Amino acid sequence: MRSTTTTSKLEGVPVAERELWRDGPPHQLFSRLRTECPVHWTDRISEYPGEAGFWSVTRADDIHAVSRDWRTYSSELGGVTVVTDPFPLELVQAMFIGMDPPKHDRLKMLFQAGFAPRRIAAHEPAIRRIAVDLLDGLAGRDTCDLVTDVAQPVVSRVIGSFMGILAQDDATWAGLMNAILGSDDQDLNPDGIESIVPNLIPEIFERCRQLIAERREHPTDDLTSVLVHAEIDGQKLEEHEIVMGFFLLLAAGNDSTKATYCSGMRALIENPEQRRLLLDDPSLIPSAVEESLRMFPAFAHFRRTATADTELGGSAIGKGDKVVMWYASSNRDASRYEDPDCFDVRRNPDHQAFGAGGRHFCLGAALARLELRILFEETLARFPEMTLAGVPLMAESAFINQLKTLPVKLSLDPPERGDPHPIRDNHNLACMSNSNWRAHSGAR
């Protein structure tokens, strides 16, 4: 029998409902849950009536505990997202993100050395060249969309170069990743979530078969070749394991940096005094990267399944229950961060954007940090007075936490005599509640 400390006003709140996520994570609700019911039961997702209910874990300490206890909270048993039905479980279980030890550890270890911070640092000149070429290509333009014109092509080329994808195929692969991960959003996937199994997955498999055949015939040093020639316990990976390993690496590389860079740039535009700190002292940019990761984790949640009856945060969790770790909440936990809704580039925080420790800590953390630092450095160097040129729109999703459009004006018109200085005299508040953020930005 499920037992929770939920107060009456929160008892019926369906945390994953679409209307709560239209403008991004429901931060006011998460704040209440952390205070009043940190482990909260939701009995339904109305858009998916066949889905079971789930526990929402909202505090950083509890998420840390779940992340480190894979024996009690499994990644393999039931999937890794709150909604399970659209994506076949057997394909999730073919990715190391959907495995438990020991197989998880053996497969992840194949890539560990290549993603080590020292190895990733060696790629800085090549990654910086990708970013510089793209940003320099904006010369002469008054406006652009930071999501589609900057972030997407940069991250696609970076992860594409790691995977051995040809540059001319970047946009196709990015479209496939966006359509699957953002399948709830009509702009990212006009055909809806029902298109994943009959259309998107077969296309991914067919395209991957071509890459697999090429790597078998002509091995290279890219990550696709690593998957093709890998052996675990003396056995090569099966085709679906190679394809889903490819999918996982490409999807993570496609979304993580793009999401945090765009939301971080939006925060700098809307808080120009914070941007001025970076312009005056670029050595703060690595700290700004960490603050952006804290406030804007690319994925709002991941999920585990309880392997036995247990207790967490005062709630009795039953065997087989979904346990959802909301990083969009834990990264604003007031027990860890002073003024958690305040964007402060000097904070340099610890956070859970890459997970909360344990076996499933993000393999690509060093790469994401490097890409973010380069993108912030090179963008601010060229466009120090960038402003919004329209209403930013969030993807409608309780999984991916990212903007789908961020229209910007690349530089300010010269101020008329007597007009306020565009940076010095703009004193927008850095600390905003969720409702104030939306009102300030004009989001719907």
VEXVEX-616556 format. One record per residue (C-alpha): residue in three letters; x negated, y, z. Coordinates in steps of 0.5 Angstrom, whole numbers, plus 500, padded with zeros to 3 digits. Each point is the difference from the previous one (the first is absolute). Last residue first. Example, Ala and Ser with C-alpha at 12.3 -4.5 7.8 and 13.67 -1.06 7.14 Angstrom:
residues 2
Ser473498514
Ala502493502
***
This chain:
residues 444
Arg494565454
Ala493503500
Gly499508501
Ser494499503
His501504506
Ala507497501
Arg497493499
Trp494501505
Asn505504505
Ser504493500
Asn495496502
Ser497504505
Met494505498
Cys493502502
Ala496504496
Leu504506500
Asn500504493
His495506502
Asn499503493
Asp496506501
Arg493497498
Ile502495495
Pro504504495
His498507502
Pro506504501
Asp502505495
Gly497507500
Arg498500493
Glu503494496
Pro497494501
Pro496496495
Asp504494498
Leu499494504
Ser497494497
Leu502493498
Lys507501501
Val503493503
Pro505495498
Leu500494505
Thr504494498
Lys500493502
Leu498502507
Gln498494504
Asn502495506
Ile501493497
Phe504496504
Ala506503502
Ser501503493
Glu503506497
Ala494503497
Met499507502
Leu501506496
Pro496506500
Val505506498
Gly496505495
Ala494504499
Leu497499506
Thr493504501
Met493499499
Glu495505503
Pro494496500
Phe501497493
Arg493498498
Ala496498506
Leu506498504
Thr502495494
Glu492497500
Glu500500508
Phe507497501
Leu499495495
Ile493498502
Arg502499507
Leu506496498
Glu496495495
Leu495499506
Arg505498505
Ala504496495
Leu494496499
Ala498499507
Ala507498502
Gly501495494
Leu500493504
Cys506503505
Phe500497507
His504493499
Arg496496505
Gly500504506
Gly500508500
Ala506505500
Gly501500492
Phe497505495
Ala504506502
Gln500498507
His496506503
Asp494503504
Pro500507499
Asn495505497
Arg504506503
Arg497506497
Val504499493
Asp506502505
Phe507498497
Cys505501506
Asp505494501
Pro496496505
Asp499507504
Glu495496505
Tyr499493497
Arg500493503
Ser506500505
Ala503505495
Asp501494495
Arg499503493
Asn496495497
Ser505495503
Ser506502497
Ala498500492
Tyr496494502
Trp507496501
Met498493502
Val506496498
Val501493504
Lys505496497
Asp503494504
Gly498493499
Lys499498508
Gly504506504
Ile497506502
Ala502502507
Ser499508501
Gly497503506
Gly494503495
Leu499493497
Glu502493503
Thr500493496
Asp504495497
Ala495496495
Thr497501493
Ala503507500
Thr499503493
Arg496506498
Arg501506496
Phe497506497
His502507500
Ala500507498
Phe495499494
Ala495505498
Pro499503507
Phe502508500
Met498503507
Arg495495502
Leu497500493
Ser500507499
Glu496501507
Glu495495498
Val499504493
Ala500507503
Ser494497505
Pro496498494
Ile502507497
Leu497504506
Ser493500497
Pro503505495
Asp500506505
Asp503506497
Leu504497495
Leu502494505
Leu502505505
Arg504504495
Arg504494498
Gln502500508
Glu502507500
Pro504498493
Asn505496503
Glu505498495
Ile494499494
Leu496496505
Ala506496502
Arg502499493
Met493498498
Gly500495506
Ser507497497
Cys496499493
Tyr494497503
Thr503495504
Ala505497495
Lys495500495
Thr495497504
Ser504494502
Asp504499494
Asn496497494
Gly494497504
Ala505496504
Ala504498494
Leu494498496
Leu497496506
Leu507497502
Phe501498492
Phe494497499
Gly500496506
Met507498497
Val498498493
Ile494496503
Glu505496505
His505499495
Glu495497495
Glu497495506
Leu494502503
Lys494496500
Gln499494505
Gly494498504
Asp502503506
Ile502506497
Glu497502493
Ala500506496
His498500493
Val507504497
Leu500504507
Val493503499
Ser501501493
Thr506504501
Leu496504505
Asp495502495
Asp493497499
Thr501497494
Pro501493497
His502499493
Glu504494498
Arg503499507
Arg500508500
Glu504500493
Ala505495502
Ile502503507
Leu500507497
Gln505497494
Arg504497506
Cys501506504
Arg504503494
Glu505495500
Phe500499508
Ile501508500
Glu506499495
Pro503494503
Ile500504507
Leu503506497
Asn506498496
Pro504494503
Val498500507
Ile499508501
Ser506502496
Glu505499506
Ile496506504
Gly503505495
Asp499501492
Pro498508501
Asn494498504
Leu496505503
Asp505506498
Gln506495503
Asp496499507
Asp501493503
Ser495497496
Gly495504502
Leu495495501
Ile502496494
Ala501506495
Asn494503503
Met495494499
Leu503499493
Gly499507498
Ala493501502
Trp499493496
Thr502504494
Ala497506502
Asp493497501
Asp500496493
Gln496505496
Ala495500505
Leu498493500
Ile501496506
Gly494496503
Met503500507
Phe495505503
Ser501505494
Gly507499501
Ile500502507
Val497507498
Arg503501494
Ser507499503
Val498504506
Val498506495
Pro506499496
Gln505500505
Ala497506504
Val499505495
Asp506501495
Thr505496503
Val500501507
Leu497507500
Asp505503495
Cys497505496
Thr500508499
Asp496505497
Arg496496495
Gly494503497
Ala495495504
Leu504494502
Gly495495496
Asp495503506
Leu504496505
Leu500493496
Asp493501498
Val498502507
Ala504494503
Ile497494496
Arg493503501
Arg501500507
Ile502493500
Ala494498496
Pro495504505
Glu504497506
His499493498
Ala494499504
Ala504502506
Ile505494499
Arg494495501
Arg498503506
Pro507501503
Ala501492499
Phe505499494
Gly496495496
Ala498496506
Gln507499502
Phe502498494
Leu500492500
Met501501508
Lys507501499
Leu501494497
Arg497496506
Asp503504505
His507500497
Lys499492500
Pro498499507
Pro504504502
Asp507503498
Met502502493
Gly505505497
Ile494506499
Phe496494497
Met504500494
Ala503493498
Gln505500506
Val504507497
Leu500495493
Glu504495504
Leu504505504
Pro503502493
Phe501508500
Pro507502500
Asp503497506
Thr495502505
Val502507503
Val496502506
Thr493498497
Val495495501
Gly503494498
Gly503494505
Leu495495502
Glu494503498
Ser499506503
Ser501497507
Tyr501503507
Thr498496506
Arg494496497
Trp498507496
Asp499504507
Arg496506498
Ser505503496
Val506499505
Ala496503505
His497506496
Ile508501498
Asp502500508
Asp494505501
Ala502505494
Arg507500502
Thr506499495
Val501493500
Ser507499496
Trp503493501
Phe504497494
Gly506498497
Ala501495495
Glu501501493
Gly506498496
Pro503506500
Tyr495504497
Glu502507499
Ser503500507
Ile494498503
Arg502497506
Asp500498508
Thr494505502
Trp497499506
His495505504
Val493499503
Pro498507502
Cys507501503
Glu501507503
Thr494504499
Arg497496494
Leu507500497
Arg501507501
Ser494502496
Phe501495495
Leu507503499
Gln497507499
His495498495
Pro505497496
Pro495498494
Gly500503494
Asp505505497
Arg505494498
Trp498496505
Leu506500505
Glu505500494
Arg497493498
Glu501496507
Ala494497503
Val501502507
Pro507498500
Val502504507
Gly506496504
Glu496499506
Leu497507500
Lys506504504
Ser501494504
Thr493500503
Thr496494497
Thr496496506
Thr500494496
Ser502493501
Arg501495494
Met503493502
***
